[in-house]
Amino acid sequence: MKPGTLDRIVEHVRHAREKHPAWRKTPLYARSIAGLEWGEWEHAVTWENRTRAEEEALDLIAVMIRFIEGDDR
């Protein structure tokens, strides 16, 4: 992993938890949010630039981490 990548991921998770503290208690909720983030990443890859695509990828990773860490429980 490149230096700084993990720091970027941690920052995105922190930001997501601050911006959206309410997290429904079902895996289907996490799936729906991940789907939205996937769509935003896909859009950035297709129509925007690498920087935007990376930011959207980090948002998607943050959703997955929230799910894995039990923010959905």
N, C-alpha and C positions, 0 to 999 in steps of 0.2 A: 504494500500500500504506500502511496506517495505521502511524504510528510505533509501534515496539515489536513489530510482528508478526514481522519477521525475527528479532529477538532471541528471541522465543518459539519459533520453529521451530528455531533453532540449539540452544537449550536442550533441546528435546525429542529432537533427534538425539543430542546428547551423553549425555543420560540413557539413551536406548535402547542406545547403544553400551556404556555402563557396566553397565547391567542385564542385557543380553544380548550379551556379547562374542562368543560363538560364533555364527557365521552360516554356514549351509550354503552350499555353492558352486554352487547351481543357481537359475536364475530361477524355477523352480516353487516353490522354498521361499519366495522373496520373495512370489510370488503367493499362496501359502497364508496367510502371515502378514498380507498386505494384506487378504485376504478376512476373516480374523478381526477385524482392526481395523475394516474396513468394517462388520461386524456390530455391533461395539461402538458405533461412531458412529451407526448406524441406530437401535439401541436407545436411546441417549442422546437422539437427536432425537425419538423417538416417546414415550418414557416418562419422561425426566428433564428437565433444563433446559438453557438456552442455554450456560451455563458448562461443564457436563459435555460437551455436544456439541462445543464448541470444543476441549476437551482431547482428546477422541477424534479429532477431525479432525487435530489436531497430531500425534497418535501415527501416524495413517495417513500423513501427509506425511513423517514421520521414516522410515517403512518405505520409502517411494518414494525418498527421498533416499539411503538406504543402498544401494538397488538401483542408482540412477543413478551413484553415486560408486564403485561397484564393490566394496562389501562382500560381494557374492556371488561374487567372482572368486577 
